[in-house]
Amino acid sequence: MAEELIKKTLILDILDILKHHSDVDHTLSQKDIEQILESEYGVTADRKAIKRNLDALQNKYSRLIKCGKIIKRSRLNKETGECEDNDLMSDFYYDSIFTDGELQLLIESVIASEFIPYNHGKELITKLSGLRSKYFSSKVRSITRLSLNKTKNQQLFLSIELLDEAIRKNKKISFKYIEYGTDKKEHPKKRKDGTIREYVVSPYKMAIKGGQFYLICNYEKYDDIANYRVDRLRDISILSEKTRPFETLNGSNGRKIDLEQYMSEHLYMFTSDLVRVQLRIPKDMISDIIDMFGFDVSFWNETSETVEVSVSANEKSIIQFAKCYAPDVMVLSPLRISKQIREELESTVRRYTEELK
């Protein structure tokens, strides 16, 4: 039994060595593995035992355990007097399912996200780095670029698991929603009478927008769609009551939720009615428009400098978009939206004029 356990331990140790000490540019011979086993694992094994385990690993994990080259050689069998082939395998390495570039992209995504707490982000980067060899880990300096100004919600991943469960089971949830005060501390949102507000919502999807993680849902007191920051949810509970069908809500246009379409229509995760809007934009913004609104856009009246475009978007989002990109972007219709934007911009100018007198 003890000998069998040692054999099982040896093959795991060799697999661990290949994972952390090798890649396509840093291969290992049987001799290298023997030395690492002894120096780092305190295990003594002869080359035959190492070769047997390498063969077993290659048979079981042929996709991951690679042999860089096979040296053909012959050996005289003293018993039969015949010359036998005895191939020597060398240059072993672990070929991870992720490339360096893929892992670097995942790590950069963790760094860019605003909703992952610093400690969790640091831990995730360490885990991702460990999926490649020590040579990849030594190249990853990005962990020092993690911002400390991230969410303080250490229960974020538990919240995500609870939300996912509620969505899968079509169950409503309750939670408290936190805001920051001037003291830079978190405070649960309260009613006018000072009591802490508890939200009951029907959850539909979770989505990332602008580096933040949102829950798309319906607050039971209203008939429209709401978006809440997942990192600001606290004390989440899954309720027994079934969720309200998404297609019955104002702003759904009677459709089930299509996340890709929903995100293209909600640039800033505001909630209001969907409208079809005609814009005039500079031609150098065409790529930006497609990035923001997707390919469900129409272009016409093209000149040397401008082009008109029709997009579908959430009304509040399009107003914010037009104000952010004024004067380059101009809303041509509906006219009521054009007038509202003009009034808000005029109000802004008046306020600046009065304050800066």
N, C-alpha and C positions, 0 to 999 in steps of 0.2 A: 504493500500500500504506500509506504514512504517513498519507494523508488518510483512508483507511478506518478506520485505527486511531484517529485523532482522533475520528471520528464515533462509534465504539463507546465510547470513553472518555467522550465528552460525555453520552451517554445514561445511562451508569452514574453519572456525577457528579450528573446531575439526579435520578436515582432516590435517590441517597444524600442529597441535599439535602432531598427530600420526606420521607424517612424520619426525619431528625434535626431538621428545622426546621419541620415542620408537623403539625397534627392538625386535627380538626374545628373546634376553637376558635381555631386559628392557621393561617389559610390563606395561600397565597402567590400573587402575580400573576407573570406572565412577567417583569415588570420586577424584582420581588424576587429571582427565581431568577437573573436576569442579574447582579444586584449581588453575590449570594452567590458565584456562580461566579467572579467577578473578585476579590473580596476574600479568600475562603477557599481557593479552588482554583487561583487564578492563571490562569483560563481566560477568554478573551474570546469571546463568541458573540453573534450578533445575535438579535433577537426571532423572526425567521422560523425560524432553526435550532432555537431553544428550543421554538417551537410544534410543529415537525415531530417533535421527540423526545418532547414531551409527548403528542402524538397517538399516536405509536408505543407509548409506555408504557401509555396508556389502552387501546389495542387489545389489548395483550398481558396487562396486569394490570388489567382492568376492575374486578375485585373490590377492589383495593387503592388504585389511583390514581383519586381522585375530583375532579370539577370542581364547585366550589360554585355557580357560576352561569354562564349563557351570555347574553351581551348581543347582541341582534339589531340588526344595522345593515346598511345598503345602501351600495354603492360603485359609482360610474360607471366602466364599462370604457371606457377611452379608445379602444381599438382598434375595438370593436363599437358604441360609443355607447349600449350598453344598461346598465340598472341591475341590478347583481348583489347577491345576498345575501352578506354576509361576516360570519359570526358570530364574535364575540370571546369566547373562554373565559377565565374568571378564577376566583380563589379555589380554587386547586389545593391538595390535601392528601393525605397518605398515611393511609389508613384501615387501621390494623393489625388483624391477625386476633385480637389480644388487646385487651380493654378495659382501662382503668386498674384497675378493680376486680379483674379476673381476674389481672392481673400482681401486684397488691398481695397477693392471696391466695397466689400462688405464692411470693412473697418472704417473706411471714410464715411459710409452711411451712418454708422453708429456715432461718429464724431459730429456729423452734421445734424443729427436729430436733437431737437430741443426737449423732447419729452422723456428721454432716458436719463435717470438720475446719474450723477457723476460716478458713484461707486459701482453701480450696475454697468455703466458704460465701460469702466476700467476692467471689470471682470469679464465682460463680453469680449473685449479686445484681446485679453489674455487667452481666453478659450479659443477664439478664432486663430490667433497666432500659433497656438498649440496644434492646430490641424496640419501644419507643415513642419518642416525640420527646424532645428535650432538656427540654421542659416537664414531662414525667413524671419524668425523671431528677432534675430540680431539686426535685421534691416528695418524693423517696425519701430520708428521713433514717434509715430503719430500720437501715441498715448499721452505724450506730454502736451499735446495740443487740445486735449479735452477741456472744455470750458467748465469752470466751477459754477457758472450762472445757469444751471439747469434746474429742472424740477426737483423739489425736495421730497417728492412722494416715493418713499421707499417700498410702498406696497403696489407699485405700478403693475408689475407682472402678475401679481395675484388678481388685481382689478381686471386685467386683460383676460385672464382665464375665466373669471366669473362672468364677464360680459359675453365672452364667446359661448359659454354654456347657456346663458339666457337666450342668446340669439338662436342657437341651435334648437333649443326647446320651445321657442316662441313664447317666452314668459316675460312678463313685465318685471322691472327692477325698481328698487328705491335707493336713494343715495342722498348724501349731503354734498353741497357744492362750495368749494372754498374760494376766497378772493384774498388778495394782498391788501393790507392797510398801509397807512403812511409810516407805520412802525416797521415795515418790511417783513411782517410776520403774517402767517396764514390765519384767516378767520372764516368760519362757516357763514354762508350767506343767510341773512335774517329777514324776517317779515318786518312790517312797519311797527308792530308791537314789541319788537325786540326778541321774539322767539326764533329759534333756529328753523329754517325752512327745510322740509324734507320733500324731495322731488320723487314722483312716481312717473316712470316713462315706459314706452314700448320701444325697445332697442331693435335696430334693423341691421346696421353695418358699422364697422370701424374703418377709418380711413386717415391717411396722412396728407396734410396740406400745409405748405409753408413751414415744414420742419416740425409741425405739431400733430398730435394724434387726437382725432375727434370721434365721438360717438354720434352717429346719425340716428335720431329717434323722434318720438312724439311725446311731448309733455301732456299728460292726460287732461289738464285743464283747458287745453286749446285744440284746435282742429288742424294745426299746421305742422310743418317739419321743423325740428330743432336740432342744433349741433352743440355738443358740450365737449370741452377739453377733457380727455380721459385722465390726464395727470391731476386734474382738479376734483375728481370724484373721490368721495370718502364714504366709508361705512356702507358699501354696496351690499344689498340683499336681493336674492332672487325670490320673486313672489309667485304665488300659485296661479294668478290671473293671466289669461292668454293675452298676447300682444294684439294691438289694434292693427288691422290690415293696412299696409302702407298706401295702397291704391285708393283708400277712402279719404286720405288727407288732402287739404288744400295745398296746391303746389306740386302734387304728384301727377296731375293730368290724367288721373284714373289708371296709371300704370304701376306695375310692380317696380321695386327699386332696381335700377341699373347703375351700379356704382361708377363705372367709367363715365357714363353720361351725366350722372349727378355731379361728379367732381368737375367736369368741364363747364357745367352750368353755374357752379358756386365757386367763383374765384377766391372769395375771401371768407367762405363758410358762413355768409349771412343767410338769413331765411326770409324769403318773401316770394311773391308770385313769379312765375317764369314768363319772360317776354321775348319777342323777336325784335331786335333792334338793328337799325341801319346806322353805320358809322362811316365817317371819312377819316382815313388814316394815311400817314406817309407810306410810300411803297417799301421803305426799309423796315417797316414793322410787320410785314406780311408773315414772316416766320414766327414772330412773337405771337401774332393773333392765332396762328394754327397751333402753336405750343399751348396757349391758354385755353382755346375754345374747341380744339380738335378739328377734324376735317369736315364737320357738318357746318361749313360756312360757304357763302357765295360772294364772289367778287364781280364788280362791274364798274363802268365809268372810269376806266383807267386813264390817267394822264402821265406826263413825264415824271411828276412828283408825287401824286396822290392816287388813291384808289378807294372806291366805296365798297363796303362789306356788310353782309347781313349775318348776325349771330343770334343764337338763342342763349339766354342767360338769366340768372336770378336778378330781379330788378335792383335790389340794393347793391349787389355786386357790380352791376354795369355802371351804376351811378358813381360808385367809389372808383372803379377803373377809369372812367372818363375824367374824373377830377384829378386822379393821380397822374394821368398822361396829358392833361391840358397844357398848352393849347394844341398839341399835335393831334390828339384824338377829339373828334367832334361828333356828337350824337345828332343825327339828322331826323330820326323818327323812332318812336312816337314823339310827337311834339310836346306832350305833357312832361316827358322825361327831360327833353332838351331844356324846357323852361325851368324845371326844378333845378337842374345843374347850374343854369345861368344864375338863378336866384341865390343858390348856395355859394357860388363863386363870388357874386357881388357882395354878399353878406361878409364873406371872408375878407375881401378887399376893404370894406368899410371898417371892419374891426381892426385890421392892421393900420389903416389910416388914422383912426381915432387913438389907438394906443401909441403910435409913433410920432404924434404931433410934437 
